């Protein structure tokens, strides 16, 4: 039970850090750390075989989302 | 310990939503929506609705990518 608690505390810390960071491109690493921590928490939370698929789906979706935000922002900044 | 994870998931979702209301830039709003979705998925997994968590995780980046496709045409959105 301790490990999930540590993962969730890391996720909350990185969410607070990402919101209060002033620059947009510096928010994105904290968002990635929060997504990794949440994916780890999903696997560790309940003992059920479908949690692996839930974690895989969340990992793919959140990585796709944050990379799409980063690439669009960089494209707008470069012009 | 389980109550701690539940409370932190609710805090994550509420914090992301309130930050998405307060923050000015459009990309920062999308990042805050990502934090909100992380809290919601963690809450769903904690309650045991794994199928709903999988569907939410896979449909979250679709909406974000549609918003980014509209946002990529506006030059002033990057400020």
Backbone of each chain as nested JSON, in Angstrom:
{
  "chains": [
    {"id": "A", "residues": [
      {"number": 1, "name": "UNK", "atoms": {"N": [0.818, -1.219, 0.0], "CA": [0.0, 0.0, 0.0], "C": [0.845, 1.258, 0.0]}},
      {"number": 2, "name": "UNK", "atoms": {"N": [2.092, 1.14, 0.475], "CA": [2.946, 2.325, 0.542], "C": [3.324, 2.821, -0.852]}},
      {"number": 3, "name": "UNK", "atoms": {"N": [3.541, 1.87, -1.78], "CA": [4.081, 2.232, -3.093], "C": [3.081, 3.073, -3.888]}},
      {"number": 4, "name": "UNK", "atoms": {"N": [1.786, 2.696, -3.829], "CA": [0.782, 3.495, -4.529], "C": [0.691, 4.895, -3.944]}},
      {"number": 5, "name": "UNK", "atoms": {"N": [0.82, 4.976, -2.616], "CA": [0.786, 6.294, -1.977], "C": [1.914, 7.184, -2.454]}},
      {"number": 6, "name": "UNK", "atoms": {"N": [3.102, 6.601, -2.571], "CA": [4.248, 7.385, -3.051], "C": [4.014, 7.843, -4.484]}},
      {"number": 7, "name": "UNK", "atoms": {"N": [3.476, 6.94, -5.344], "CA": [3.218, 7.295, -6.743], "C": [2.189, 8.423, -6.845]}},
      {"number": 8, "name": "UNK", "atoms": {"N": [1.126, 8.357, -6.043], "CA": [0.091, 9.391, -6.127], "C": [0.62, 10.723, -5.599]}},
      {"number": 9, "name": "UNK", "atoms": {"N": [1.437, 10.672, -4.538], "CA": [2.006, 11.925, -4.013], "C": [2.926, 12.57, -5.046]}},
      {"number": 10, "name": "UNK", "atoms": {"N": [3.72, 11.748, -5.764], "CA": [4.563, 12.29, -6.842], "C": [3.694, 12.916, -7.934]}},
      {"number": 11, "name": "UNK", "atoms": {"N": [2.572, 12.268, -8.272], "CA": [1.684, 12.799, -9.306], "C": [1.104, 14.143, -8.895]}},
      {"number": 12, "name": "UNK", "atoms": {"N": [0.667, 14.259, -7.635], "CA": [0.067, 15.517, -7.177], "C": [1.127, 16.627, -7.126]}},
      {"number": 13, "name": "UNK", "atoms": {"N": [2.331, 16.29, -6.661], "CA": [3.408, 17.284, -6.61], "C": [3.737, 17.802, -8.003]}},
      {"number": 14, "name": "UNK", "atoms": {"N": [3.814, 16.882, -8.976], "CA": [4.155, 17.318, -10.325], "C": [3.011, 18.089, -10.972]}},
      {"number": 15, "name": "UNK", "atoms": {"N": [1.756, 17.782, -10.615], "CA": [0.634, 18.558, -11.148], "C": [0.674, 19.989, -10.625]}},
      {"number": 16, "name": "UNK", "atoms": {"N": [0.936, 20.141, -9.316], "CA": [1.023, 21.493, -8.737], "C": [2.188, 22.262, -9.36]}},
      {"number": 17, "name": "UNK", "atoms": {"N": [3.307, 21.569, -9.516], "CA": [4.49, 22.191, -10.116], "C": [4.225, 22.602, -11.569]}},
      {"number": 18, "name": "UNK", "atoms": {"N": [3.482, 21.758, -12.324], "CA": [3.194, 22.066, -13.72], "C": [2.248, 23.241, -13.84]}},
      {"number": 19, "name": "UNK", "atoms": {"N": [1.302, 23.367, -12.907], "CA": [0.356, 24.484, -13.02], "C": [1.049, 25.807, -12.691]}},
      {"number": 20, "name": "UNK", "atoms": {"N": [1.943, 25.808, -11.683], "CA": [2.55, 27.069, -11.264], "C": [3.824, 27.417, -12.019]}},
      {"number": 21, "name": "UNK", "atoms": {"N": [4.189, 26.632, -13.014], "CA": [5.355, 26.97, -13.841], "C": [4.951, 28.038, -14.859]}},
      {"number": 22, "name": "UNK", "atoms": {"N": [5.703, 29.126, -14.994], "CA": [5.237, 30.194, -15.882], "C": [5.342, 29.884, -17.37]}},
      {"number": 23, "name": "UNK", "atoms": {"N": [6.417, 29.202, -17.822], "CA": [6.58, 28.997, -19.264], "C": [5.916, 27.69, -19.702]}},
      {"number": 24, "name": "UNK", "atoms": {"N": [5.32, 27.713, -20.898], "CA": [4.532, 26.565, -21.351], "C": [5.407, 25.353, -21.659]}},
      {"number": 25, "name": "UNK", "atoms": {"N": [6.555, 25.585, -22.289], "CA": [7.397, 24.44, -22.646], "C": [8.031, 23.79, -21.425]}},
      {"number": 26, "name": "UNK", "atoms": {"N": [8.136, 24.533, -20.313], "CA": [8.666, 23.914, -19.092], "C": [7.592, 23.181, -18.301]}},
      {"number": 27, "name": "UNK", "atoms": {"N": [6.309, 23.41, -18.663], "CA": [5.232, 22.661, -18.014], "C": [5.213, 21.205, -18.485]}},
      {"number": 28, "name": "UNK", "atoms": {"N": [5.625, 20.974, -19.727], "CA": [5.41, 19.657, -20.343], "C": [6.212, 18.521, -19.709]}},
      {"number": 29, "name": "UNK", "atoms": {"N": [7.483, 18.693, -19.261], "CA": [8.137, 17.594, -18.54], "C": [7.425, 17.215, -17.256]}},
      {"number": 30, "name": "UNK", "atoms": {"N": [6.903, 18.2, -16.524], "CA": [6.169, 17.867, -15.302], "C": [4.884, 17.124, -15.626]}},
      {"number": 31, "name": "UNK", "atoms": {"N": [4.248, 17.491, -16.748], "CA": [3.043, 16.763, -17.171], "C": [3.374, 15.308, -17.495]}},
      {"number": 32, "name": "UNK", "atoms": {"N": [4.544, 15.094, -18.133], "CA": [4.955, 13.721, -18.449], "C": [5.22, 12.919, -17.195]}},
      {"number": 33, "name": "UNK", "atoms": {"N": [5.894, 13.526, -16.213], "CA": [6.165, 12.811, -14.961], "C": [4.858, 12.446, -14.268]}},
      {"number": 34, "name": "UNK", "atoms": {"N": [3.885, 13.379, -14.296], "CA": [2.592, 13.088, -13.682], "C": [1.887, 11.934, -14.394]}},
      {"number": 35, "name": "UNK", "atoms": {"N": [1.994, 11.914, -15.732], "CA": [1.348, 10.814, -16.465], "C": [1.994, 9.474, -16.15]}},
      {"number": 36, "name": "UNK", "atoms": {"N": [3.329, 9.445, -16.021], "CA": [3.995, 8.184, -15.68], "C": [3.586, 7.715, -14.291]}},
      {"number": 37, "name": "UNK", "atoms": {"N": [3.51, 8.647, -13.359], "CA": [3.136, 8.28, -11.989], "C": [1.715, 7.743, -11.932]}},
      {"number": 38, "name": "UNK", "atoms": {"N": [0.803, 8.354, -12.713], "CA": [-0.587, 7.876, -12.718], "C": [-0.683, 6.496, -13.36]}},
      {"number": 39, "name": "UNK", "atoms": {"N": [0.111, 6.257, -14.432], "CA": [0.097, 4.926, -15.062], "C": [0.616, 3.862, -14.094]}},
      {"number": 40, "name": "UNK", "atoms": {"N": [1.667, 4.186, -13.344], "CA": [2.164, 3.24, -12.35], "C": [1.165, 2.98, -11.239]}},
      {"number": 41, "name": "UNK", "atoms": {"N": [0.435, 4.031, -10.845], "CA": [-0.575, 3.859, -9.8], "C": [-1.715, 2.959, -10.263]}},
      {"number": 42, "name": "UNK", "atoms": {"N": [-2.107, 3.103, -11.558], "CA": [-3.2, 2.271, -12.094], "C": [-2.823, 0.794, -12.034]}},
      {"number": 43, "name": "UNK", "atoms": {"N": [-1.569, 0.484, -12.37], "CA": [-1.152, -0.926, -12.316], "C": [-1.15, -1.44, -10.882]}},
      {"number": 44, "name": "UNK", "atoms": {"N": [-0.642, -0.623, -9.931], "CA": [-0.432, -1.123, -8.577], "C": [-1.681, -1.1, -7.71]}},
      {"number": 45, "name": "UNK", "atoms": {"N": [-2.756, -0.433, -8.17], "CA": [-3.83, -0.111, -7.242], "C": [-4.688, -1.315, -6.872]}},
      {"number": 46, "name": "UNK", "atoms": {"N": [-5.273, -1.991, -7.868], "CA": [-6.142, -3.126, -7.538], "C": [-5.624, -4.384, -8.234]}},
      {"number": 47, "name": "UNK", "atoms": {"N": [-5.728, -5.544, -7.593], "CA": [-5.244, -6.797, -8.191], "C": [-6.247, -7.396, -9.166]}},
      {"number": 48, "name": "UNK", "atoms": {"N": [-6.171, -7.008, -10.42], "CA": [-7.101, -7.468, -11.449], "C": [-6.332, -7.501, -12.767]}},
      {"number": 49, "name": "UNK", "atoms": {"N": [-6.535, -8.497, -13.641], "CA": [-5.702, -8.575, -14.851], "C": [-5.952, -7.468, -15.87]}},
      {"number": 50, "name": "UNK", "atoms": {"N": [-7.13, -6.821, -15.853], "CA": [-7.4, -5.795, -16.876], "C": [-6.69, -4.478, -16.54]}},
      {"number": 51, "name": "UNK", "atoms": {"N": [-6.153, -4.339, -15.327], "CA": [-5.437, -3.095, -14.993], "C": [-4.242, -2.853, -15.912]}},
      {"number": 52, "name": "UNK", "atoms": {"N": [-3.636, -3.949, -16.41], "CA": [-2.505, -3.795, -17.327], "C": [-2.961, -3.087, -18.601]}},
      {"number": 53, "name": "UNK", "atoms": {"N": [-4.121, -3.477, -19.132], "CA": [-4.618, -2.854, -20.357], "C": [-5.049, -1.408, -20.104]}},
      {"number": 54, "name": "UNK", "atoms": {"N": [-5.627, -1.171, -18.93], "CA": [-5.98, 0.216, -18.592], "C": [-4.733, 1.082, -18.524]}},
      {"number": 55, "name": "UNK", "atoms": {"N": [-3.655, 0.552, -17.929], "CA": [-2.422, 1.327, -17.829], "C": [-1.81, 1.563, -19.199]}},
      {"number": 56, "name": "UNK", "atoms": {"N": [-1.856, 0.52, -20.073], "CA": [-1.308, 0.686, -21.432], "C": [-2.101, 1.742, -22.197]}},
      {"number": 57, "name": "UNK", "atoms": {"N": [-3.435, 1.7, -22.089], "CA": [-4.28, 2.673, -22.79], "C": [-4.022, 4.08, -22.282]}},
      {"number": 58, "name": "UNK", "atoms": {"N": [-3.886, 4.226, -20.947], "CA": [-3.628, 5.562, -20.405], "C": [-2.259, 6.066, -20.81]}},
      {"number": 59, "name": "UNK", "atoms": {"N": [-1.273, 5.172, -20.824], "CA": [0.09, 5.567, -21.193], "C": [0.135, 6.063, -22.633]}},
      {"number": 60, "name": "UNK", "atoms": {"N": [-0.47, 5.289, -23.548], "CA": [-0.469, 5.674, -24.965], "C": [-1.228, 6.985, -25.163]}},
      {"number": 61, "name": "UNK", "atoms": {"N": [-2.392, 7.1, -24.555], "CA": [-3.197, 8.302, -24.745], "C": [-2.544, 9.549, -24.198]}},
      {"number": 62, "name": "UNK", "atoms": {"N": [-1.987, 9.463, -22.999], "CA": [-1.404, 10.671, -22.401], "C": [-0.125, 11.077, -23.117]}},
      {"number": 63, "name": "UNK", "atoms": {"N": [0.683, 10.099, -23.563], "CA": [1.901, 10.438, -24.295], "C": [1.574, 11.087, -25.631]}},
      {"number": 64, "name": "UNK", "atoms": {"N": [0.55, 10.547, -26.314], "CA": [0.109, 11.134, -27.585], "C": [-0.365, 12.569, -27.38]}},
      {"number": 65, "name": "UNK", "atoms": {"N": [-1.112, 12.804, -26.306], "CA": [-1.657, 14.13, -26.048], "C": [-0.554, 15.145, -25.772]}},
      {"number": 66, "name": "UNK", "atoms": {"N": [0.377, 14.793, -24.878], "CA": [1.395, 15.782, -24.518], "C": [2.35, 16.028, -25.686]}},
      {"number": 67, "name": "UNK", "atoms": {"N": [2.627, 14.998, -26.498], "CA": [3.486, 15.221, -27.655], "C": [2.791, 16.043, -28.722]}},
      {"number": 68, "name": "UNK", "atoms": {"N": [1.468, 15.891, -28.858], "CA": [0.73, 16.72, -29.812], "C": [0.745, 18.179, -29.384]}},
      {"number": 69, "name": "UNK", "atoms": {"N": [0.572, 18.431, -28.074], "CA": [0.64, 19.812, -27.573], "C": [2.02, 20.399, -27.823]}},
      {"number": 70, "name": "UNK", "atoms": {"N": [3.076, 19.615, -27.544], "CA": [4.437, 20.129, -27.702], "C": [4.756, 20.421, -29.156]}},
      {"number": 71, "name": "UNK", "atoms": {"N": [4.344, 19.54, -30.074], "CA": [4.698, 19.757, -31.477], "C": [3.932, 20.929, -32.063]}},
      {"number": 72, "name": "UNK", "atoms": {"N": [2.648, 21.096, -31.681], "CA": [1.9, 22.245, -32.197], "C": [2.451, 23.551, -31.654]}},
      {"number": 73, "name": "UNK", "atoms": {"N": [2.835, 23.555, -30.368], "CA": [3.391, 24.774, -29.775], "C": [4.716, 25.147, -30.427]}},
      {"number": 74, "name": "UNK", "atoms": {"N": [5.564, 24.134, -30.681], "CA": [6.85, 24.408, -31.304], "C": [6.669, 24.894, -32.743]}},
      {"number": 75, "name": "UNK", "atoms": {"N": [5.658, 24.36, -33.426], "CA": [5.391, 24.8, -34.796], "C": [4.937, 26.253, -34.833]}},
      {"number": 76, "name": "UNK", "atoms": {"N": [4.096, 26.632, -33.851], "CA": [3.646, 28.021, -33.8], "C": [4.771, 28.953, -33.38]}},
      {"number": 77, "name": "UNK", "atoms": {"N": [5.657, 28.485, -32.494], "CA": [6.762, 29.33, -32.041], "C": [7.791, 29.52, -33.139]}},
      {"number": 78, "name": "UNK", "atoms": {"N": [7.974, 28.521, -33.984], "CA": [9.025, 28.594, -34.992], "C": [8.716, 29.538, -36.137]}},
      {"number": 79, "name": "UNK", "atoms": {"N": [7.407, 29.771, -36.385], "CA": [7.046, 30.628, -37.527], "C": [7.362, 32.093, -37.285]}}
    ]},
    {"id": "B", "residues": [
      {"number": 1, "name": "UNK", "atoms": {"N": [-5.267, 4.26, 3.9], "CA": [-4.364, 4.437, 2.75], "C": [-5.152, 4.558, 1.463]}},
      {"number": 2, "name": "UNK", "atoms": {"N": [-6.2, 3.72, 1.331], "CA": [-7.055, 3.821, 0.141], "C": [-7.793, 5.154, 0.115]}},
      {"number": 3, "name": "UNK", "atoms": {"N": [-8.176, 5.638, 1.301], "CA": [-8.822, 6.946, 1.357], "C": [-7.877, 8.051, 0.93]}},
      {"number": 4, "name": "UNK", "atoms": {"N": [-6.591, 7.903, 1.257], "CA": [-5.61, 8.901, 0.828], "C": [-5.543, 8.972, -0.695]}},
      {"number": 5, "name": "UNK", "atoms": {"N": [-5.527, 7.794, -1.353], "CA": [-5.442, 7.784, -2.815], "C": [-6.701, 8.393, -3.423]}},
      {"number": 6, "name": "UNK", "atoms": {"N": [-7.869, 8.088, -2.82], "CA": [-9.132, 8.646, -3.312], "C": [-9.148, 10.168, -3.177]}},
      {"number": 7, "name": "UNK", "atoms": {"N": [-8.728, 10.658, -1.999], "CA": [-8.723, 12.105, -1.757], "C": [-7.75, 12.807, -2.698]}},
      {"number": 8, "name": "UNK", "atoms": {"N": [-6.579, 12.188, -2.939], "CA": [-5.608, 12.826, -3.83], "C": [-6.086, 12.808, -5.285]}},
      {"number": 9, "name": "UNK", "atoms": {"N": [-6.836, 11.752, -5.687], "CA": [-7.385, 11.737, -7.042], "C": [-8.432, 12.834, -7.214]}},
      {"number": 10, "name": "UNK", "atoms": {"N": [-9.288, 13.025, -6.208], "CA": [-10.292, 14.092, -6.274], "C": [-9.602, 15.457, -6.31]}},
      {"number": 11, "name": "UNK", "atoms": {"N": [-8.54, 15.611, -5.491], "CA": [-7.79, 16.874, -5.485], "C": [-7.172, 17.147, -6.848]}},
      {"number": 12, "name": "UNK", "atoms": {"N": [-6.633, 16.084, -7.499], "CA": [-6.008, 16.238, -8.816], "C": [-7.027, 16.74, -9.838]}},
      {"number": 13, "name": "UNK", "atoms": {"N": [-8.222, 16.127, -9.85], "CA": [-9.244, 16.523, -10.819], "C": [-9.737, 17.943, -10.558]}},
      {"number": 14, "name": "UNK", "atoms": {"N": [-9.994, 18.281, -9.278], "CA": [-10.493, 19.629, -8.964], "C": [-9.442, 20.693, -9.24]}},
      {"number": 15, "name": "UNK", "atoms": {"N": [-8.175, 20.365, -8.924], "CA": [-7.092, 21.32, -9.146], "C": [-6.894, 21.597, -10.635]}},
      {"number": 16, "name": "UNK", "atoms": {"N": [-6.957, 20.545, -11.452], "CA": [-6.844, 20.731, -12.892], "C": [-7.987, 21.553, -13.449]}},
      {"number": 17, "name": "UNK", "atoms": {"N": [-9.199, 21.313, -12.977], "CA": [-10.344, 22.072, -13.473], "C": [-10.285, 23.535, -13.099]}},
      {"number": 18, "name": "UNK", "atoms": {"N": [-9.953, 23.822, -11.837], "CA": [-9.884, 25.217, -11.393], "C": [-8.739, 25.945, -12.092]}},
      {"number": 19, "name": "UNK", "atoms": {"N": [-7.598, 25.253, -12.289], "CA": [-6.48, 25.872, -12.996], "C": [-6.829, 26.126, -14.455]}},
      {"number": 20, "name": "UNK", "atoms": {"N": [-7.604, 25.226, -15.078], "CA": [-8.027, 25.457, -16.459], "C": [-8.976, 26.634, -16.566]}},
      {"number": 21, "name": "UNK", "atoms": {"N": [-9.726, 26.919, -15.507], "CA": [-10.566, 28.123, -15.522], "C": [-9.725, 29.385, -15.383]}},
      {"number": 22, "name": "UNK", "atoms": {"N": [-8.694, 29.342, -14.538], "CA": [-7.973, 30.567, -14.167], "C": [-6.937, 30.959, -15.206]}},
      {"number": 23, "name": "UNK", "atoms": {"N": [-6.242, 29.95, -15.78], "CA": [-5.083, 30.214, -16.648], "C": [-5.517, 30.886, -17.949]}},
      {"number": 24, "name": "UNK", "atoms": {"N": [-4.657, 31.776, -18.497], "CA": [-5.029, 32.57, -19.662], "C": [-4.714, 31.89, -20.997]}},
      {"number": 25, "name": "UNK", "atoms": {"N": [-3.524, 31.319, -21.14], "CA": [-3.091, 30.821, -22.449], "C": [-3.843, 29.551, -22.848]}},
      {"number": 26, "name": "UNK", "atoms": {"N": [-4.022, 29.357, -24.145], "CA": [-4.807, 28.218, -24.627], "C": [-4.071, 26.902, -24.423]}},
      {"number": 27, "name": "UNK", "atoms": {"N": [-2.75, 26.893, -24.637], "CA": [-1.988, 25.657, -24.446], "C": [-1.932, 25.269, -22.974]}},
      {"number": 28, "name": "UNK", "atoms": {"N": [-1.855, 26.27, -22.099], "CA": [-1.869, 25.965, -20.662], "C": [-3.212, 25.377, -20.246]}},
      {"number": 29, "name": "UNK", "atoms": {"N": [-4.281, 25.841, -20.905], "CA": [-5.59, 25.262, -20.616], "C": [-5.63, 23.791, -21.021]}},
      {"number": 30, "name": "UNK", "atoms": {"N": [-5.004, 23.447, -22.151], "CA": [-4.99, 22.039, -22.566], "C": [-4.183, 21.194, -21.596]}},
      {"number": 31, "name": "UNK", "atoms": {"N": [-3.068, 21.743, -21.089], "CA": [-2.262, 21.011, -20.104], "C": [-3.064, 20.778, -18.827]}},
      {"number": 32, "name": "UNK", "atoms": {"N": [-3.821, 21.798, -18.409], "CA": [-4.645, 21.638, -17.205], "C": [-5.762, 20.626, -17.439]}},
      {"number": 33, "name": "UNK", "atoms": {"N": [-6.282, 20.553, -18.68], "CA": [-7.281, 19.519, -18.972], "C": [-6.673, 18.126, -18.89]}},
      {"number": 34, "name": "UNK", "atoms": {"N": [-5.377, 18.009, -19.26], "CA": [-4.698, 16.731, -19.084], "C": [-4.597, 16.331, -17.628]}},
      {"number": 35, "name": "UNK", "atoms": {"N": [-4.33, 17.308, -16.75], "CA": [-4.28, 17.021, -15.309], "C": [-5.651, 16.577, -14.805]}},
      {"number": 36, "name": "UNK", "atoms": {"N": [-6.708, 17.25, -15.293], "CA": [-8.082, 16.878, -14.891], "C": [-8.395, 15.444, -15.289]}},
      {"number": 37, "name": "UNK", "atoms": {"N": [-7.992, 15.075, -16.53], "CA": [-8.284, 13.718, -16.995], "C": [-7.509, 12.681, -16.196]}},
      {"number": 38, "name": "UNK", "atoms": {"N": [-6.274, 13.022, -15.777], "CA": [-5.503, 12.091, -14.951], "C": [-6.217, 11.802, -13.633]}},
      {"number": 39, "name": "UNK", "atoms": {"N": [-6.753, 12.861, -13.02], "CA": [-7.502, 12.662, -11.779], "C": [-8.752, 11.832, -11.987]}},
      {"number": 40, "name": "UNK", "atoms": {"N": [-9.448, 12.066, -13.097], "CA": [-10.685, 11.323, -13.359], "C": [-10.401, 9.848, -13.606]}},
      {"number": 41, "name": "UNK", "atoms": {"N": [-9.334, 9.553, -14.369], "CA": [-8.993, 8.15, -14.646], "C": [-8.564, 7.436, -13.373]}},
      {"number": 42, "name": "UNK", "atoms": {"N": [-7.807, 8.15, -12.525], "CA": [-7.385, 7.549, -11.253], "C": [-8.592, 7.248, -10.362]}},
      {"number": 43, "name": "UNK", "atoms": {"N": [-9.569, 8.149, -10.367], "CA": [-10.791, 7.925, -9.59], "C": [-11.562, 6.719, -10.116]}},
      {"number": 44, "name": "UNK", "atoms": {"N": [-11.667, 6.607, -11.455], "CA": [-12.395, 5.472, -12.045], "C": [-11.725, 4.149, -11.713]}},
      {"number": 45, "name": "UNK", "atoms": {"N": [-10.372, 4.125, -11.794], "CA": [-9.664, 2.875, -11.496], "C": [-9.795, 2.52, -10.02]}},
      {"number": 46, "name": "UNK", "atoms": {"N": [-9.774, 3.537, -9.157], "CA": [-9.912, 3.299, -7.724], "C": [-11.271, 2.687, -7.39]}},
      {"number": 47, "name": "UNK", "atoms": {"N": [-12.303, 3.144, -8.117], "CA": [-13.639, 2.61, -7.881], "C": [-13.883, 1.284, -8.578]}},
      {"number": 48, "name": "UNK", "atoms": {"N": [-12.975, 0.86, -9.495], "CA": [-13.108, -0.439, -10.109], "C": [-13.703, -0.469, -11.499]}},
      {"number": 49, "name": "UNK", "atoms": {"N": [-14.018, 0.697, -12.083], "CA": [-14.594, 0.731, -13.427], "C": [-13.468, 0.772, -14.455]}},
      {"number": 50, "name": "UNK", "atoms": {"N": [-12.864, -0.396, -14.725], "CA": [-11.677, -0.41, -15.579], "C": [-12.016, -0.193, -17.043]}},
      {"number": 51, "name": "UNK", "atoms": {"N": [-13.168, -0.689, -17.51], "CA": [-13.54, -0.501, -18.915], "C": [-13.79, 0.972, -19.227]}},
      {"number": 52, "name": "UNK", "atoms": {"N": [-14.46, 1.668, -18.31], "CA": [-14.679, 3.099, -18.499], "C": [-13.35, 3.854, -18.486]}},
      {"number": 53, "name": "UNK", "atoms": {"N": [-12.41, 3.389, -17.652], "CA": [-11.104, 4.047, -17.615], "C": [-10.358, 3.865, -18.928]}},
      {"number": 54, "name": "UNK", "atoms": {"N": [-10.47, 2.651, -19.53], "CA": [-9.807, 2.407, -20.819], "C": [-10.396, 3.311, -21.901]}},
      {"number": 55, "name": "UNK", "atoms": {"N": [-11.733, 3.427, -21.936], "CA": [-12.376, 4.236, -22.981], "C": [-12.027, 5.713, -22.804]}},
      {"number": 56, "name": "UNK", "atoms": {"N": [-12.036, 6.209, -21.56], "CA": [-11.677, 7.613, -21.313], "C": [-10.234, 7.874, -21.708]}},
      {"number": 57, "name": "UNK", "atoms": {"N": [-9.34, 6.937, -21.393], "CA": [-7.929, 7.125, -21.727], "C": [-7.695, 7.147, -23.226]}},
      {"number": 58, "name": "UNK", "atoms": {"N": [-8.472, 6.35, -23.979], "CA": [-8.253, 6.322, -25.424], "C": [-8.961, 7.463, -26.14]}},
      {"number": 59, "name": "UNK", "atoms": {"N": [-10.027, 8.01, -25.566], "CA": [-10.749, 9.094, -26.249], "C": [-10.262, 10.481, -25.842]}},
      {"number": 60, "name": "UNK", "atoms": {"N": [-9.483, 10.582, -24.751], "CA": [-8.974, 11.896, -24.327], "C": [-8.087, 12.554, -25.384]}},
      {"number": 61, "name": "UNK", "atoms": {"N": [-7.1, 11.865, -26.009], "CA": [-6.256, 12.577, -26.974], "C": [-6.966, 12.942, -28.255]}},
      {"number": 62, "name": "UNK", "atoms": {"N": [-8.088, 12.275, -28.569], "CA": [-8.804, 12.609, -29.808], "C": [-9.363, 14.03, -29.732]}},
      {"number": 63, "name": "UNK", "atoms": {"N": [-10.018, 14.348, -28.612], "CA": [-10.538, 15.699, -28.431], "C": [-9.447, 16.739, -28.387]}},
      {"number": 64, "name": "UNK", "atoms": {"N": [-8.343, 16.414, -27.713], "CA": [-7.233, 17.361, -27.632], "C": [-6.625, 17.624, -29.007]}},
      {"number": 65, "name": "UNK", "atoms": {"N": [-6.524, 16.562, -29.833], "CA": [-5.927, 16.741, -31.16], "C": [-6.849, 17.554, -32.065]}},
      {"number": 66, "name": "UNK", "atoms": {"N": [-8.177, 17.404, -31.91], "CA": [-9.091, 18.246, -32.691], "C": [-8.959, 19.717, -32.289]}},
      {"number": 67, "name": "UNK", "atoms": {"N": [-8.858, 19.968, -30.968], "CA": [-8.67, 21.352, -30.517], "C": [-7.35, 21.91, -31.042]}},
      {"number": 68, "name": "UNK", "atoms": {"N": [-6.312, 21.072, -31.067], "CA": [-5.008, 21.541, -31.546], "C": [-5.028, 21.807, -33.042]}},
      {"number": 69, "name": "UNK", "atoms": {"N": [-5.804, 21.033, -33.797], "CA": [-5.91, 21.296, -35.232], "C": [-6.536, 22.654, -35.493]}},
      {"number": 70, "name": "UNK", "atoms": {"N": [-7.531, 23.031, -34.673], "CA": [-8.122, 24.363, -34.823], "C": [-7.188, 25.441, -34.311]}},
      {"number": 71, "name": "UNK", "atoms": {"N": [-6.422, 25.103, -33.266], "CA": [-5.565, 26.096, -32.617], "C": [-4.315, 26.377, -33.434]}},
      {"number": 72, "name": "UNK", "atoms": {"N": [-3.901, 25.433, -34.281], "CA": [-2.666, 25.606, -35.037], "C": [-2.757, 26.673, -36.1]}},
      {"number": 73, "name": "UNK", "atoms": {"N": [-3.996, 27.089, -36.442], "CA": [-4.146, 28.12, -37.471], "C": [-4.02, 29.523, -36.903]}},
      {"number": 74, "name": "UNK", "atoms": {"N": [-4.139, 29.657, -35.559], "CA": [-4.118, 30.992, -34.961], "C": [-2.732, 31.307, -34.433]}},
      {"number": 75, "name": "UNK", "atoms": {"N": [-2.177, 32.399, -34.889], "CA": [-0.828, 32.773, -34.505], "C": [-0.782, 33.28, -33.072]}},
      {"number": 76, "name": "UNK", "atoms": {"N": [-1.832, 33.957, -32.637], "CA": [-1.786, 34.604, -31.323], "C": [-2.07, 33.635, -30.189]}},
      {"number": 77, "name": "UNK", "atoms": {"N": [-2.348, 32.362, -30.499], "CA": [-2.644, 31.4, -29.449], "C": [-1.404, 31.001, -28.673]}},
      {"number": 78, "name": "UNK", "atoms": {"N": [-0.236, 31.2, -29.254], "CA": [0.992, 30.757, -28.593], "C": [1.426, 31.691, -27.483]}},
      {"number": 79, "name": "UNK", "atoms": {"N": [0.809, 32.871, -27.378], "CA": [1.245, 33.82, -26.349], "C": [0.751, 33.402, -24.968]}}
    ]}
  ]
}
